[in-house]
Amino acid sequence: MRKFDSRISRAHNTIRYFMAAFQQNSTLSGAAMYINRSKGEVMLRKGSFLLVLLVLVLGITGSLTAQEELMSLSAPDCDYGGQFQTIEALDARTVKFTLCVPDPAFPAKVAFSAFIVQSSEYLEATGGGGDLVTMPVGTGPYMLSNWDLGNEMVFTRYEDYWGEPAIEPTTIFRWNSEAAARLVELQAGQVDGIDNPAEGDFAVIEGDPNLQLFTRGGTNVFYLGLNNRMAPLDDVRVRQAISYAIDKQRIVDNFYPPGSIVADQFMPPSILGYTPEVEPFPYDPDMARQLLDEAGLEPDENGVRFEMPLNYRDVVRSYLPTPGIVAQDIQAQLAEVGIQLNIEVMESGAFLDASDAGELSVYLLGWGADYPDATNFLDFHFGAGASDQFGDKFSEITEPLAAAAQLADADERLAIYTEANTAIRDLVPMIPIAHGGSGVAFAGDITGAYASDIGAEKFALMEDPDDDNIIWMQNAEPIGLYCADETDGETLRACEQVGESLLAYAPMSGEVVAGLAESWEASEDLTEWTFTLREGVTFHDGSTLDANDVVATYVVQWDASHPLHVGRDGNFTYFSGLFGSFLNAPSE
C-alpha cells in the first residue's frame, strides 16, 4: 500500500512542479504546453526550446489506478550543457539512462556514494533536506540509530538486509582531530580502529604486536588552490610564480608518511590520465621573483609584493596529514619571494562551501579517488561542470577533457589528456603538491580489517571476537548524511555504511561490481545504459526499492528547478562535476 498511498502526494508535487516551471517562464510569449497522452509527456516549449519535460505513465489527465506511474525526466535536445538526455523507469525493476555523449566511465560514476539510492517517498516527506541530512533511510547492512552530535554516531545491523548481514550488530563512529590521541585510544582498547595515523606513528604501530597496520596507495592529490578571479591571481604570471616558489620535495620529505610522492600533475601516476611527458615547473625561486617583477608586483620596504589570506580546515586527510604545519611551511616558502600569506583556519563545512562557491583566494585542499579514472580527478575539478573553486574555467582545459571523456580507447584518451595536463600546468588553476600515502590501524584481534584506497572501508565485513561492536575513530565528524550534497571523505564513509548505489566498488580491489542493480548493459556507442534492480530489496523503513526510487534519486539532483533540489546547501557538487550542467539551472 505504500506505493498506492504515495501517488496522490506525487501527483500534487508534479502539478506544483509543472506550475512553478510554467510561472517561471510565463513571460515567454508563445510558450505552450504539450501532452502526449500515449506516453504521458508534459512539455513547455517556445519554438524548439524545451523548458520542462516530465514523463508520467499515469499522466496528469489520467485517473489514479492501483498501478503506480513510472517516472522519467528528459531533455531531448541535449542543449543545456549536461550529460543526461533521459532518465526513465521502464518497469518496476528496470532503469534506463540515455546520455547526450558516450561515457565509458559511467558504471564507475553510478557506483559512487553521491548516488546512493534514496526512497522517493522519503525524499518527498523530508522536502529534499532536513531529516534527509540527519536521519537517512537507506538499504545498507547498517542503519543509523543515533547521532549524538559532537560525540558519536551509532549504526545498528539491519536485520532485513538483502545481502550478507553485518557481522557485528553495532558499529560506532567517533572522532578526534589529533592523530596522537587516536593512537592512544587504540592502544588503550577504547576503539578498534583508527584512520590516518601520524607520519611518525607508522613504525610504532608496525612494532606493536597488539596492532595491525594497513596502508593505502596514494590515489589522491594535495594542492594549493588559486582563485583566478581575485587579483593579482588573475595574472597567469603570478600563478606561475607561486608554482616556481614552492619546494614540493621539501614538503613531502618532512611532513608526509612513507609511500608519499611529489605530485608532478594533478593526476596520480597510478590512474589513467597521468601523462609523464608533461613535466612540472621546477622549484626555482629566482624565476618566481622574475615573473612577479614582470607582473608589476614590486616589493615594498618590507619586501612584501602582495598579501592574501591562506585558508585551510584543521582536518587530517590522507592527502594532507598535517595541515597546520604544511600551511606554515608554504607561508614561509612564499614569503621568500615577497608573497605574504595570512593563515586563517575555517570550520570544515564552511570551508568546503566557501571553496566550492569560489569565495577563497588561496587555500589548501585535496582530493581522494572515488573511482580510478581521469574523469574523477580532471573533469570534476576542471571540466565545464566543475565548481567555481578556481574561478573562471579555461577552454584550453574544458574542451580536451570533454573530448577525452567520450572515448573508450585508452591510447586515444591519453593523447588528449596530454593536451589537458599541459594546459593545467601552464595556466596554473592550482598547484599540485603531493600524493599522500596513508593508512589505517586496527586492534590485532579484529578480523576482516582492511584499508580501502578510496577511504570507503565497510565495517559490516569486520568482526571483534571479544565484543559485539566495531568502534572506529576518524579525524572529524561527518557533516551530513545526504551524500548527494556532500564532498567530504569522512562524511562519505559514514553514508556508505547506510546506503547503496546501483553499482558498488569491491572492498579490496575497487573493481565495479553489482550493487542494488544485479546486472547492467550498455549500447554499443555507450550512450544507453540499462540497469536491472535486485528483487525484494527494502529500505530501512520497510518500503520496497523500485525503479522510481532510482529515477527520483537522480532527477532531484539533475533538475535545479525541482522542488526537492534542496540538500544541505544545495550545491550537489558531485553531480555537476561528473555529469555536467544541471537541467533548468538558474542564469548567473
Backbone hydrogen bonds, N-H to C=O, Kabsch-Sander energy under -0.5 kcal/mol:
donor,donor_aa,acceptor,acceptor_aa,energy
5,D,1,M,-2.8
6,S,2,R,-1.4
7,R,3,K,-0.7
7,R,4,F,-1.1
9,S,5,D,-0.6
10,R,6,S,-2.5
11,A,7,R,-2.8
12,H,8,I,-2.5
13,N,9,S,-2.6
14,T,10,R,-2.7
15,I,11,A,-2.5
16,R,12,H,-2.6
17,Y,13,N,-2.8
18,F,14,T,-2.8
19,M,15,I,-2.9
20,A,16,R,-2.5
21,A,17,Y,-2.0
22,F,18,F,-2.6
23,Q,19,M,-3.0
24,Q,20,A,-2.4
25,N,21,A,-1.1
26,S,23,Q,-1.4
28,L,25,N,-1.9
29,S,27,T,-0.9
31,A,28,L,-1.6
32,A,45,R,-2.3
34,Y,43,M,-1.9
36,N,34,Y,-0.5
36,N,41,E,-1.8
37,R,35,I,-1.0
39,K,36,N,-0.8
40,G,36,N,-3.0
41,E,36,N,-1.3
42,V,54,L,-1.3
43,M,34,Y,-2.2
43,M,41,E,-0.5
44,L,52,V,-1.5
45,R,32,A,-2.6
45,R,43,M,-0.5
46,K,49,F,-1.4
49,F,46,K,-1.9
50,L,48,S,-0.6
51,L,44,L,-2.7
51,L,49,F,-0.6
52,V,44,L,-0.8
54,L,42,V,-1.9
55,V,53,L,-0.5
55,V,72,S,-1.9
56,L,40,G,-1.7
56,L,54,L,-0.6
57,V,70,L,-1.4
62,G,59,G,-0.8
68,E,66,A,-0.5
72,S,55,V,-1.0
73,L,87,I,-2.2
74,S,53,L,-1.5
75,A,85,Q,-3.6
78,C,75,A,-1.9
83,Q,579,F,-2.5
85,Q,98,T,-3.1
86,T,98,T,-1.9
87,I,73,L,-2.4
88,E,96,K,-2.4
89,A,71,M,-2.5
90,L,88,E,-0.7
90,L,94,T,-2.3
91,D,94,T,-1.1
94,T,91,D,-1.1
95,V,531,F,-2.3
96,K,88,E,-3.0
97,F,529,W,-3.0
98,T,86,T,-3.0
99,L,97,F,-0.5
99,L,527,T,-3.7
100,C,83,Q,-3.6
101,V,83,Q,-0.5
103,D,526,L,-1.5
106,F,103,D,-1.6
109,K,105,A,-1.9
110,V,106,F,-2.4
111,A,107,P,-1.0
112,F,109,K,-1.7
115,F,112,F,-1.9
116,I,113,S,-1.4
117,V,500,E,-2.7
119,S,137,V,-0.5
123,L,119,S,-2.4
124,E,120,S,-1.9
125,A,121,E,-2.9
126,T,122,Y,-2.1
127,G,123,L,-0.6
127,G,124,E,-0.9
128,G,123,L,-1.6
129,G,126,T,-1.1
132,L,129,G,-2.4
133,V,130,G,-1.7
134,T,130,G,-1.0
135,M,131,D,-3.5
138,G,136,P,-0.5
140,G,498,V,-3.1
142,Y,497,Q,-1.5
143,M,156,T,-2.7
145,S,154,V,-2.8
146,N,154,V,-1.6
148,D,146,N,-0.5
148,D,152,E,-2.4
149,L,147,W,-1.3
151,N,148,D,-2.8
152,E,148,D,-1.6
153,M,173,F,-2.2
154,V,146,N,-3.1
155,F,153,M,-0.5
155,F,171,T,-3.1
156,T,143,M,-2.7
157,R,169,P,-2.5
158,Y,141,P,-2.8
159,E,157,R,-0.8
161,Y,158,Y,-1.5
167,I,460,A,-2.2
168,E,462,M,-0.5
170,T,468,D,-0.9
171,T,155,F,-2.4
172,I,470,I,-2.9
173,F,153,M,-2.6
174,R,472,W,-2.9
176,N,474,Q,-2.4
179,A,177,S,-0.6
182,R,178,E,-2.0
183,L,179,A,-2.1
184,V,180,A,-2.1
185,E,181,A,-2.1
186,L,182,R,-1.9
187,Q,183,L,-2.9
188,A,184,V,-2.0
189,G,186,L,-1.2
190,Q,185,E,-2.2
191,V,185,E,-1.0
192,D,471,I,-2.6
193,G,471,I,-1.4
194,I,441,A,-2.7
195,D,473,M,-1.8
196,N,439,G,-1.5
201,D,198,A,-1.9
202,F,198,A,-0.5
202,F,199,E,-0.7
205,I,201,D,-2.5
206,E,202,F,-2.4
207,G,203,A,-1.6
208,D,205,I,-1.4
211,L,208,D,-1.9
212,Q,442,F,-2.6
214,F,440,V,-2.9
216,R,438,S,-3.2
219,T,217,G,-1.8
220,N,218,G,-1.7
221,V,367,W,-2.3
222,F,434,A,-3.0
223,Y,365,L,-3.0
224,L,431,I,-2.3
225,G,223,Y,-0.7
225,G,363,Y,-2.9
226,L,429,P,-1.3
227,N,361,S,-2.1
228,N,226,L,-0.8
228,N,390,F,-2.1
230,M,227,N,-1.7
231,A,229,R,-0.6
233,L,230,M,-1.9
235,D,232,P,-1.8
236,V,234,D,-0.6
238,V,235,D,-1.2
239,R,235,D,-1.5
240,Q,236,V,-2.6
241,A,237,R,-2.1
242,I,238,V,-2.0
243,S,239,R,-1.6
244,Y,240,Q,-2.3
245,A,241,A,-1.6
246,I,242,I,-0.5
246,I,243,S,-1.0
247,D,245,A,-0.5
248,K,246,I,-1.2
251,I,247,D,-1.3
252,V,248,K,-2.4
253,D,249,Q,-2.9
254,N,250,R,-1.7
255,F,251,I,-2.3
256,Y,252,V,-1.2
260,S,257,P,-1.4
261,I,435,H,-2.1
263,A,433,I,-1.8
264,D,262,V,-0.9
271,I,268,P,-1.6
273,G,274,Y,-0.5
274,Y,271,I,-1.7
278,V,275,T,-2.1
279,E,277,E,-1.1
284,D,244,Y,-2.6
284,D,282,P,-0.6
288,A,284,D,-1.8
289,R,285,P,-2.2
290,Q,286,D,-2.2
291,L,287,M,-2.4
292,L,288,A,-2.1
293,D,289,R,-2.4
294,E,290,Q,-2.3
295,A,291,L,-1.6
296,G,293,D,-1.9
297,L,292,L,-2.4
298,E,296,G,-1.1
300,D,304,V,-1.9
303,G,300,D,-2.1
305,R,303,G,-0.5
305,R,338,G,-3.9
306,F,338,G,-1.2
308,M,340,Q,-2.0
310,L,342,N,-2.5
311,N,309,P,-0.5
311,N,362,V,-2.4
312,Y,344,E,-1.6
314,D,346,M,-0.6
315,V,313,R,-2.4
317,R,320,L,-1.6
320,L,317,R,-1.1
326,V,322,T,-2.4
327,A,323,P,-2.4
328,Q,324,G,-1.9
329,D,325,I,-2.1
330,I,326,V,-2.7
331,Q,327,A,-2.3
332,A,328,Q,-2.2
333,Q,329,D,-2.6
334,L,330,I,-2.4
335,A,331,Q,-1.5
336,E,332,A,-0.9
336,E,333,Q,-0.6
337,V,334,L,-1.2
338,G,335,A,-1.4
339,I,334,L,-2.4
340,Q,306,F,-2.5
340,Q,338,G,-0.6
341,L,339,I,-0.7
342,N,308,M,-2.4
343,I,341,L,-0.7
344,E,310,L,-2.6
346,M,312,Y,-2.5
351,F,347,E,-2.7
352,L,348,S,-2.4
353,D,349,G,-2.3
354,A,350,A,-2.4
355,S,351,F,-2.5
356,D,352,L,-2.4
357,A,353,D,-1.8
358,G,355,S,-1.3
359,E,354,A,-2.8
362,V,309,P,-0.6
363,Y,225,G,-1.6
364,L,311,N,-2.2
365,L,223,Y,-2.2
365,L,363,Y,-0.5
367,W,221,V,-2.4
369,A,219,T,-2.8
373,D,371,Y,-2.1
376,N,373,D,-1.4
377,F,373,D,-0.7
377,F,374,A,-0.7
378,L,374,A,-2.9
379,D,374,A,-0.7
380,F,375,T,-1.4
381,H,377,F,-1.1
382,F,378,L,-3.2
383,G,378,L,-0.5
383,G,379,D,-1.7
386,A,383,G,-1.7
387,S,380,F,-0.6
388,D,356,D,-1.8
391,G,388,D,-1.8
397,I,394,F,-1.7
398,T,394,F,-2.8
399,E,395,S,-1.9
401,L,397,I,-1.8
402,A,398,T,-2.3
403,A,399,E,-1.9
404,A,400,P,-2.7
405,A,401,L,-2.1
406,Q,403,A,-1.0
407,L,404,A,-1.6
413,R,409,D,-2.1
414,L,410,A,-2.5
415,A,411,D,-1.8
416,I,412,E,-1.3
417,Y,413,R,-2.6
418,T,414,L,-1.8
419,E,415,A,-0.9
420,A,416,I,-2.0
421,N,417,Y,-3.2
422,T,418,T,-1.9
423,A,419,E,-1.9
424,I,420,A,-2.3
425,R,421,N,-2.1
426,D,422,T,-2.4
427,L,423,A,-2.8
428,V,424,I,-1.5
431,I,224,L,-1.9
433,I,222,F,-3.4
434,A,222,F,-1.3
435,H,261,I,-2.9
436,G,434,A,-0.6
438,S,216,R,-1.1
440,V,214,F,-2.7
441,A,194,I,-2.1
442,F,212,Q,-2.6
443,A,192,D,-2.4
444,G,210,N,-3.1
446,I,443,A,-1.6
447,T,445,D,-0.5
447,T,463,E,-2.3
449,A,446,I,-0.5
455,G,452,S,-1.8
459,F,457,E,-0.7
461,L,458,K,-1.3
462,M,459,F,-1.4
463,E,447,T,-2.3
467,D,464,D,-1.5
470,I,170,T,-1.7
472,W,172,I,-3.2
472,W,470,I,-0.6
473,M,193,G,-2.4
474,Q,174,R,-2.4
481,L,133,V,-3.7
483,C,481,L,-0.9
485,D,482,Y,-2.0
486,E,483,C,-1.1
492,L,488,D,-2.4
493,R,489,G,-2.0
494,A,490,E,-1.1
495,C,491,T,-2.0
496,E,492,L,-2.0
497,Q,493,R,-0.5
497,Q,494,A,-1.3
498,V,494,A,-0.7
498,V,495,C,-1.2
499,G,495,C,-2.8
502,L,110,V,-0.6
503,L,110,V,-0.6
504,A,513,V,-2.7
506,A,504,A,-0.5
506,A,511,E,-3.2
510,G,506,A,-2.1
513,V,504,A,-3.1
515,G,502,L,-1.4
515,G,517,A,-1.1
516,L,501,S,-2.2
517,A,502,L,-2.8
518,E,516,L,-0.5
518,E,532,T,-2.0
519,S,532,T,-1.2
521,E,530,T,-2.1
523,S,528,E,-2.3
526,L,523,S,-1.8
529,W,97,F,-2.8
530,T,521,E,-2.7
531,F,95,V,-2.9
532,T,519,S,-2.4
533,L,93,R,-3.2
533,L,531,F,-0.6
534,R,516,L,-2.8
537,V,534,R,-0.5
539,F,543,S,-3.2
540,H,138,G,-2.1
542,G,539,F,-2.3
545,L,537,V,-3.0
547,A,92,A,-2.3
549,D,546,D,-1.0
550,V,546,D,-1.0
551,V,547,A,-2.4
552,A,548,N,-2.8
553,T,549,D,-2.1
554,Y,550,V,-1.7
555,V,551,V,-3.0
556,V,552,A,-2.2
557,Q,554,Y,-0.6
558,W,554,Y,-2.8
559,D,555,V,-2.7
560,A,558,W,-0.9
560,A,583,L,-2.6
562,H,559,D,-1.7
565,H,562,H,-2.0
566,V,564,L,-2.1
567,G,128,G,-2.8
576,S,572,F,-1.7
577,G,573,T,-2.3
578,L,574,Y,-2.6
579,F,575,F,-2.8
580,G,576,S,-1.4
581,S,81,G,-1.2
583,L,558,W,-2.5
585,A,582,F,-0.9
